[in-house]
């Protein structure tokens, strides 16, 4: 896992209820999705 993705994962691991982490191995770039009742709030990629 790259450094940006590691930092994002640490943030997500401490996030409140409502966050869902998605790391699809078959997709590039792997993405971290923040999902809430209102839908996807943000999208962070480890390639950008």
C-alpha positions as CSV (number, residue, x, y, z in Angstrom):
1,X,0.0,0.0,0.0
2,X,1.3,3.4,-0.9
3,X,1.9,6.1,1.7
4,X,-1.1,8.3,0.7
5,X,-3.3,5.2,0.8
6,X,-1.9,4.2,4.2
7,X,-2.6,7.7,5.6
8,X,-6.1,7.6,4.2
9,X,-6.7,4.2,5.6
10,X,-5.6,5.3,9.1
11,X,-8.0,8.2,8.8
12,X,-10.8,5.9,7.7
13,X,-10.1,3.4,10.4
14,X,-10.8,6.1,13.0
15,X,-13.8,7.5,11.2
16,X,-17.3,7.5,12.7
17,X,-20.0,5.1,11.7
18,X,-21.2,5.6,8.1
19,X,-17.8,5.2,6.4
20,X,-17.3,2.2,4.1
21,X,-13.9,1.3,2.8
22,X,-13.6,-0.2,-0.7
23,X,-10.3,-1.5,-2.0
24,X,-11.1,-3.5,-5.1
25,X,-8.0,-5.5,-6.0
26,X,-9.1,-5.9,-9.7
27,X,-9.5,-2.1,-10.1
28,X,-6.7,0.4,-10.7
29,X,-6.3,2.7,-9.1
30,X,-7.6,1.3,-5.9
31,X,-10.0,3.7,-4.3
32,X,-11.1,4.7,-0.9
33,X,-14.8,5.6,-0.9
34,X,-16.5,7.5,1.8
35,X,-20.2,6.6,1.8
36,X,-22.9,8.2,3.9
37,X,-26.7,8.1,3.9
38,X,-26.6,11.0,1.4
39,X,-24.4,9.1,-1.0
40,X,-20.7,9.2,-1.9
41,X,-19.2,12.3,-0.2
42,X,-15.6,12.0,-1.4
43,X,-13.3,9.8,-3.4
44,X,-9.6,9.5,-2.7
45,X,-7.2,7.6,-5.0
46,X,-3.7,6.4,-4.2
47,X,-2.5,7.6,-7.6
48,X,-3.3,11.2,-7.2
